[in-house]
């Protein structure tokens, strides 16, 4: 799968008159760039996966998806059952009083309507999406694939966060510059995040974007200042007890080159996922029946993309990973923890930003797992009565404990995130760079995290 930003693992389009298509995003260079800088790239959507079927106007059951396309398609109700969220909801833990911040280029002009339709379909109470436009955001153009690509990402992010934390307030920050590779688009995103943090807006920030470390200016000369200079928002978040999350990527142990259309032929990592101040959210594949109960242990996401993971080439191993130094070595390792991201087992999503393709889609990728986990953080914030902040210390401490009390579920089925010819990592007992510490049982993990982590 070829893709650039946003971080779609794949999208199976089920909207409009004809097709379900596993899609991704690629980028094409726009001329030459000054020496020492990565070439500019522009996100352009392209079919890069499995073409399925046309004409889906409403979600199908998992059995119907299997019979029709040979893949699983899951609803938020199945996710709630799989992650044992319902017990929390019955206890009143719904994210109420907490705010999730989602950052995307351009956003979506129909985000409130689409969330309302999505919620009504599954019998979930909708909520108001507060849209913040940062900088000069151009008018939405449904004929511009750059705009529609990011609108799809925005829709996925909002609906997945809401699916887990239905009473959390959602703030969608729309920036006016498309994030691609290298620093492009990132200063605007970091400025927006810092401003919201400074104004007390947001308990958790989820980021479904990333740029390969190698594409930043100076990387080849061992100069990492272009990345270091972008960390101010995360440092500000740490001071204010705000949790920061990022998708680990969809290229397994590799990721996109500066042209955006090809992957590196050797292991690389991406930022902000690899930042030690960011919790990196990887991807698994769920195996569920129609009710949402597991029929097999979780596997590593590896179908039309693969869960990102590996060693950072910029950041040394942080102290919270000293206990897994036998796995990560001297470098920061990703991911930290994982949630569902496979296309075979992807999420139903509703959108109407493109009038020629209104309807239901199935999405996969770690663009799904990060907003899902942001909902988990909102639940922990509410239950604990405080922001859990940077959860790394708590997460790795909990991973050493009894899963019956910590809620961390090891992923160890032997599958891997090898991708595009680059050998990846295998899901084994304990921490690994395919799924991190594993995945979670929210009924146990949320209370354990609320008790163990302390932000503000």
C-alpha positions as CSV (number, residue, x, y, z in Angstrom):
1,X,0.0,0.0,0.0
2,X,1.3,3.4,-0.9
3,X,0.2,6.4,1.0
4,X,1.1,9.7,2.3
5,X,-0.7,11.9,4.8
6,X,-3.2,11.6,6.3
7,X,-2.3,8.2,7.9
8,X,-5.0,6.0,6.3
9,X,-4.0,2.4,6.6
10,X,-6.7,1.8,3.9
11,X,-10.2,2.9,3.2
12,X,-12.8,0.6,1.8
13,X,-15.1,3.1,0.2
14,X,-18.7,2.0,0.4
15,X,-20.3,5.3,-0.5
16,X,-22.2,6.6,-3.5
17,X,-23.6,4.6,-6.4
18,X,-20.9,2.0,-6.9
19,X,-17.9,0.8,-5.0
20,X,-16.3,-0.6,-2.0
21,X,-12.6,0.0,-2.6
22,X,-9.6,-0.5,-0.4
23,X,-7.9,2.9,-0.9
24,X,-4.9,4.8,0.3
25,X,-3.1,8.1,-0.3
26,X,0.0,8.6,-2.4
27,X,1.9,11.8,-3.1
28,X,3.7,13.1,-6.1
29,X,6.6,15.5,-6.1
30,X,6.1,19.1,-7.2
31,X,9.3,20.0,-8.9
32,X,12.7,20.3,-7.4
33,X,13.5,21.5,-3.9
34,X,16.3,23.6,-2.5
35,X,19.4,21.7,-1.5
36,X,19.2,20.1,1.9
37,X,15.4,20.1,2.0
38,X,13.0,17.3,1.2
39,X,11.0,17.8,-2.0
40,X,7.5,19.1,-1.6
41,X,4.7,16.6,-2.0
42,X,1.0,16.8,-2.5
43,X,-1.4,14.2,-1.2
44,X,-3.3,12.5,-4.0
45,X,-5.7,9.6,-3.5
46,X,-5.2,6.4,-5.5
47,X,-6.6,2.9,-5.4
48,X,-3.8,0.8,-4.0
49,X,-5.5,-2.2,-2.6
50,X,-8.4,-4.5,-3.0
51,X,-11.4,-3.5,-5.0
52,X,-14.5,-5.0,-3.5
53,X,-18.1,-4.1,-4.5
54,X,-20.4,-1.1,-5.2
55,X,-23.7,0.1,-4.0
56,X,-23.7,0.1,-0.2
57,X,-26.1,2.6,1.1
58,X,-26.2,1.3,4.7
59,X,-24.0,-0.8,6.9
60,X,-24.1,-4.5,6.6
61,X,-23.7,-7.1,9.3
62,X,-20.4,-8.8,9.8
63,X,-21.9,-12.0,8.3
64,X,-23.0,-10.1,5.2
65,X,-19.6,-8.5,4.8
66,X,-18.0,-11.9,5.0
67,X,-20.4,-13.4,2.5
68,X,-20.2,-10.5,0.1
69,X,-16.6,-9.4,0.2
70,X,-14.7,-12.0,2.3
71,X,-13.7,-9.5,5.0
72,X,-15.1,-8.5,8.4
73,X,-16.8,-5.1,8.8
74,X,-17.4,-4.0,12.4
75,X,-19.8,-1.6,14.1
76,X,-19.0,0.5,17.1
77,X,-21.3,-1.8,19.1
78,X,-19.0,-4.7,18.3
79,X,-16.0,-2.7,19.3
80,X,-17.6,-1.8,22.6
81,X,-18.2,-5.5,23.3
82,X,-14.7,-6.5,22.2
83,X,-13.0,-4.0,24.4
84,X,-15.4,-4.5,27.4
85,X,-16.5,-0.9,27.4
86,X,-20.2,-1.5,28.3
87,X,-19.5,-2.1,32.0
88,X,-17.9,1.3,32.2
89,X,-20.9,2.9,30.5
90,X,-23.3,1.2,32.9
91,X,-21.2,2.8,35.7
92,X,-21.6,6.2,34.1
93,X,-18.1,6.4,32.7
94,X,-18.7,7.9,29.3
95,X,-16.1,10.6,29.0
96,X,-18.4,13.2,30.3
97,X,-16.7,16.5,31.2
98,X,-13.6,15.6,29.2
99,X,-12.3,17.0,25.9
100,X,-10.7,15.2,23.0
101,X,-8.7,17.4,20.5
102,X,-8.4,16.1,17.0
103,X,-6.0,17.8,14.6
104,X,-6.3,17.5,10.8
105,X,-5.6,19.5,7.7
106,X,-8.6,21.2,6.1
107,X,-11.2,19.2,8.2
108,X,-14.7,18.4,6.9
109,X,-17.6,20.8,6.2
110,X,-20.2,18.2,7.1
111,X,-18.6,16.8,10.3
112,X,-21.5,17.5,12.6
113,X,-24.1,16.1,10.2
114,X,-22.1,13.0,9.6
115,X,-21.5,12.4,13.3
116,X,-25.3,12.8,13.9
117,X,-26.1,10.2,11.2
118,X,-23.4,7.8,12.4
119,X,-24.6,8.1,16.0
120,X,-28.3,7.6,15.1
121,X,-27.5,4.5,13.1
122,X,-26.0,2.8,16.1
123,X,-28.4,4.2,18.7
124,X,-25.6,6.3,20.3
125,X,-26.3,9.8,21.6
126,X,-24.6,12.3,19.3
127,X,-22.5,15.3,20.6
128,X,-21.5,18.7,19.4
129,X,-18.2,18.9,17.5
130,X,-16.5,22.2,18.1
131,X,-14.6,23.2,14.9
132,X,-11.5,25.4,15.3
133,X,-10.0,26.8,12.2
134,X,-6.3,27.5,12.6
135,X,-4.7,29.9,10.2
136,X,-5.9,30.5,6.6
137,X,-8.1,27.4,6.0
138,X,-9.3,27.4,2.4
139,X,-12.9,26.9,1.5
140,X,-13.6,23.2,1.1
141,X,-13.5,22.0,-2.5
142,X,-15.1,18.5,-2.9
143,X,-13.3,18.2,-6.3
144,X,-9.9,18.6,-4.6
145,X,-8.6,15.1,-3.7
146,X,-6.4,16.7,-1.1
147,X,-9.4,18.2,0.7
148,X,-11.5,15.1,0.4
149,X,-8.7,12.9,1.6
150,X,-8.3,14.9,4.8
151,X,-12.1,15.1,5.2
152,X,-12.2,11.4,5.3
153,X,-9.5,11.3,7.9
154,X,-11.3,13.9,10.0
155,X,-14.5,11.9,9.8
156,X,-12.8,8.7,10.8
157,X,-11.1,10.4,13.7
158,X,-14.3,12.1,15.1
159,X,-16.5,9.1,14.8
160,X,-14.0,6.7,16.3
161,X,-13.3,9.0,19.3
162,X,-17.1,9.4,19.8
163,X,-17.7,5.6,19.5
164,X,-15.6,5.0,22.7
165,X,-16.3,8.2,24.7
166,X,-19.8,9.2,23.7
167,X,-20.1,12.0,26.2
168,X,-16.7,13.6,25.7
169,X,-16.5,17.0,24.0
170,X,-14.7,16.8,20.7
171,X,-12.7,19.7,19.3
172,X,-11.7,19.3,15.6
173,X,-8.8,21.6,14.7
174,X,-8.6,22.3,11.0
175,X,-5.3,23.7,9.7
176,X,-4.7,25.3,6.3
177,X,-1.6,23.5,5.2
178,X,-1.6,19.8,4.2
179,X,0.9,17.8,6.3
180,X,3.0,15.6,4.0
181,X,6.7,14.6,4.6
182,X,9.4,16.5,6.4
183,X,8.3,19.6,8.2
184,X,5.6,20.6,5.7
185,X,2.3,21.3,7.5
186,X,3.6,20.4,10.9
187,X,4.4,23.9,12.3
188,X,0.8,24.9,11.8
189,X,-0.4,21.8,13.6
190,X,2.0,22.2,16.5
191,X,1.1,25.9,16.8
192,X,-2.6,25.0,17.0
193,X,-2.0,22.3,19.6
194,X,0.1,24.6,21.8
195,X,-2.4,27.4,21.6
196,X,-5.3,25.1,22.7
197,X,-3.1,23.7,25.5
198,X,-2.2,27.2,26.8
199,X,-5.9,28.1,26.8
200,X,-6.9,25.0,28.8
201,X,-8.7,23.3,25.9
202,X,-8.3,19.5,25.7
203,X,-7.4,16.7,28.0
204,X,-6.1,14.4,25.2
205,X,-4.8,15.1,21.7
206,X,-5.0,12.5,19.0
207,X,-2.8,12.8,15.8
208,X,-3.5,10.6,12.8
209,X,-0.6,11.9,10.8
210,X,3.2,11.4,10.6
211,X,6.3,12.0,8.6
212,X,9.2,9.6,8.2
213,X,12.2,10.8,10.4
214,X,14.5,10.4,7.4
215,X,12.6,13.0,5.4
216,X,13.3,15.8,7.8
217,X,16.0,18.4,6.7
218,X,19.4,17.5,8.2
219,X,18.6,13.9,9.0
220,X,21.2,12.5,6.6
221,X,23.9,14.6,8.3
222,X,22.8,13.5,11.8
223,X,21.3,16.9,12.4
224,X,17.9,16.3,14.1
225,X,17.2,20.0,14.9
226,X,14.3,20.2,12.4
227,X,12.4,17.7,14.5
228,X,13.6,18.9,17.9
229,X,12.3,22.4,17.0
230,X,8.8,21.0,16.5
231,X,8.5,19.4,19.9
232,X,7.3,22.6,21.7
233,X,3.6,21.6,21.7
234,X,4.4,18.2,23.3
235,X,6.6,19.8,25.9
236,X,3.8,22.2,26.7
237,X,1.3,19.3,26.9
238,X,3.6,17.6,29.5
239,X,3.6,20.7,31.6
240,X,-0.2,20.9,31.6
241,X,-0.9,17.2,32.0
242,X,-2.4,16.7,28.6
243,X,-2.0,13.2,27.0
244,X,-0.7,13.2,23.5
245,X,-1.3,10.3,21.1
246,X,-0.2,9.5,17.6
247,X,-0.8,6.7,15.1
248,X,2.2,4.5,14.7
249,X,1.9,4.3,10.9
250,X,0.7,1.8,8.3
251,X,4.0,0.8,6.7
252,X,5.1,-1.9,9.2
253,X,8.8,-1.4,9.9
254,X,9.2,0.9,7.0
255,X,7.5,4.1,5.8
256,X,7.3,6.6,3.0
257,X,10.3,8.3,1.3
258,X,10.2,12.1,0.7
259,X,8.4,11.6,-2.7
260,X,5.6,10.0,-0.8
261,X,5.1,7.2,-3.4
262,X,7.7,4.7,-2.3
263,X,8.8,3.2,1.0
264,X,12.3,3.0,2.3
265,X,13.9,-0.5,1.6
266,X,15.0,-0.8,5.2
267,X,13.6,-0.1,8.7
268,X,12.7,3.5,9.5
269,X,10.3,5.3,11.9
270,X,8.2,8.4,11.9
271,X,7.4,11.5,13.9
272,X,5.4,12.3,16.0
273,X,4.8,8.6,16.8
274,X,8.5,8.1,17.8
275,X,8.6,11.2,20.0
276,X,9.2,10.1,23.7
277,X,6.5,12.6,24.8
278,X,3.9,10.9,22.6
279,X,2.1,7.7,23.2
280,X,2.4,5.7,20.0
281,X,-0.7,3.7,19.1
282,X,-0.2,0.7,16.9
283,X,-2.6,-1.6,15.1
284,X,-4.1,-5.1,15.6
285,X,-6.6,-7.2,13.8
286,X,-9.7,-8.2,15.7
287,X,-11.5,-11.5,15.1
288,X,-15.1,-11.0,16.2
289,X,-18.5,-12.7,15.9
290,X,-21.6,-10.7,15.2
291,X,-22.0,-9.8,18.8
292,X,-18.5,-8.5,19.1
293,X,-17.0,-11.4,21.1
294,X,-13.6,-12.6,20.1
295,X,-13.3,-15.8,18.1
296,X,-9.5,-15.8,18.2
297,X,-6.8,-13.7,19.9
298,X,-5.8,-10.4,18.3
299,X,-3.3,-10.5,15.4
300,X,-1.0,-7.8,14.1
301,X,-2.6,-5.5,11.6
302,X,-1.1,-6.6,8.3
303,X,-3.4,-6.6,5.3
304,X,-3.6,-3.4,3.1
305,X,-1.0,-1.9,5.3
306,X,0.8,-3.0,8.5
307,X,1.0,-1.6,12.0
308,X,4.0,0.8,12.2
309,X,6.7,0.0,14.7
310,X,10.4,-0.1,15.3
311,X,13.4,1.9,16.6
312,X,13.6,5.7,16.3
313,X,16.8,6.9,14.6
314,X,16.4,10.3,16.3
315,X,15.5,9.6,19.9
316,X,17.4,7.5,22.4
317,X,15.6,5.0,24.6
318,X,13.5,6.9,27.2
319,X,13.7,5.8,30.8
320,X,10.2,4.4,30.8
321,X,11.4,1.8,28.2
322,X,14.4,0.7,30.3
323,X,12.4,-2.4,31.3
324,X,12.2,-3.5,27.6
325,X,15.7,-2.5,26.6
326,X,16.3,-6.1,25.5
327,X,13.7,-5.4,22.7
328,X,14.2,-1.7,21.8
329,X,18.0,-1.5,22.4
330,X,19.4,2.0,22.9
331,X,16.6,3.7,20.9
332,X,13.0,4.8,21.5
333,X,10.8,1.9,20.3
334,X,7.3,2.1,19.0
335,X,4.4,1.4,19.3
336,X,3.5,1.6,23.0
337,X,0.1,-0.1,22.8
338,X,-2.3,-1.0,20.1
339,X,-6.0,-1.1,19.1
340,X,-7.9,-2.3,16.0
341,X,-6.6,-1.1,12.7
342,X,-6.9,-3.9,10.1
343,X,-9.0,-3.4,7.0
344,X,-10.3,-6.9,7.4
345,X,-12.1,-6.0,10.5
346,X,-12.4,-2.3,9.7
347,X,-14.9,0.2,11.0
348,X,-18.1,1.5,9.4
349,X,-17.9,5.3,9.0
350,X,-20.5,7.7,7.5
351,X,-19.6,10.7,5.4
352,X,-21.3,13.3,3.1
353,X,-18.6,15.8,2.5
354,X,-18.4,14.7,-1.1
355,X,-21.8,15.0,-2.7
356,X,-21.0,12.4,-5.3
357,X,-20.0,9.8,-2.7
358,X,-22.3,10.1,0.2
359,X,-22.8,7.0,2.4
360,X,-21.0,4.4,4.4
361,X,-17.4,3.4,4.2
362,X,-15.2,0.8,5.9
363,X,-11.9,2.2,7.2
364,X,-8.7,0.6,8.6
365,X,-5.3,1.8,9.6
366,X,-3.7,3.2,12.7
367,X,-5.7,6.4,11.8
368,X,-8.4,4.4,13.4
369,X,-6.6,3.1,16.5
370,X,-5.3,6.5,17.8
371,X,-8.7,8.2,18.0
372,X,-10.2,5.0,19.5
373,X,-7.5,5.2,22.2
374,X,-8.2,8.9,22.8
375,X,-11.7,7.8,23.9
376,X,-10.1,5.4,26.4
377,X,-8.0,8.2,27.8
378,X,-11.1,10.4,28.2
379,X,-12.8,7.6,30.1
380,X,-9.8,7.3,32.4
381,X,-9.7,11.1,32.9
382,X,-13.4,11.1,33.9
383,X,-13.1,8.1,36.3
384,X,-10.0,9.4,38.0
385,X,-11.3,13.0,38.2
386,X,-8.0,14.3,36.7
387,X,-6.0,14.3,33.5
388,X,-3.8,11.2,33.3
389,X,-1.2,13.2,31.4
390,X,1.8,11.4,29.9
391,X,0.8,7.8,30.5
392,X,4.2,6.1,29.6
393,X,5.4,5.4,33.1
394,X,2.0,4.1,34.1
395,X,1.6,2.0,31.0
396,X,4.9,0.2,31.3
397,X,4.4,-0.3,35.0
398,X,1.0,-1.8,34.4
399,X,2.4,-4.1,31.7
400,X,4.4,-5.8,34.3
401,X,1.4,-6.6,36.4
402,X,-1.4,-9.2,36.4
403,X,-3.6,-8.6,33.4
404,X,-6.7,-9.5,35.4
405,X,-6.1,-6.3,37.3
406,X,-4.3,-4.1,34.8
407,X,-6.4,-4.8,31.7
408,X,-3.4,-5.0,29.4
409,X,-3.9,-7.9,27.1
410,X,-0.7,-9.3,25.5
411,X,-0.7,-9.8,21.7
412,X,1.5,-12.8,21.2
413,X,0.0,-14.9,18.3
414,X,3.2,-14.9,16.2
415,X,2.0,-12.7,13.4
416,X,4.2,-9.8,12.3
417,X,4.3,-6.3,10.7
418,X,6.7,-7.1,7.9
419,X,5.7,-5.0,4.9
420,X,6.8,-3.9,1.4
421,X,9.8,-6.2,1.5
422,X,11.1,-4.9,4.9
423,X,11.2,-7.5,7.7
424,X,9.3,-6.3,10.7
425,X,8.7,-7.5,14.2
426,X,6.7,-10.5,15.6
427,X,4.0,-10.4,18.2
428,X,5.5,-12.4,21.1
429,X,5.0,-12.6,24.8
430,X,5.6,-9.3,26.5
431,X,6.6,-6.1,24.8
432,X,7.3,-6.2,21.0
433,X,7.7,-3.6,18.2
434,X,4.6,-5.0,16.4
435,X,2.0,-4.2,19.0
436,X,3.8,-2.6,22.0
437,X,2.6,-3.9,25.3
438,X,-0.4,-5.4,23.5
439,X,-4.0,-4.2,23.6
440,X,-6.6,-3.7,26.3
441,X,-9.6,-4.7,28.3
442,X,-11.1,-1.3,29.0
443,X,-13.2,-2.5,32.0
444,X,-9.9,-3.2,33.8
445,X,-7.4,-0.9,32.0
446,X,-9.4,2.4,32.5
447,X,-9.6,2.1,36.3
448,X,-6.0,0.9,36.6
449,X,-4.7,3.8,34.4
450,X,-6.8,6.3,36.4
451,X,-5.3,5.1,39.6
452,X,-1.7,4.7,38.3
453,X,-1.2,7.7,36.1
454,X,-1.2,11.3,37.3
455,X,-1.2,14.3,35.1
456,X,-3.1,17.2,36.5
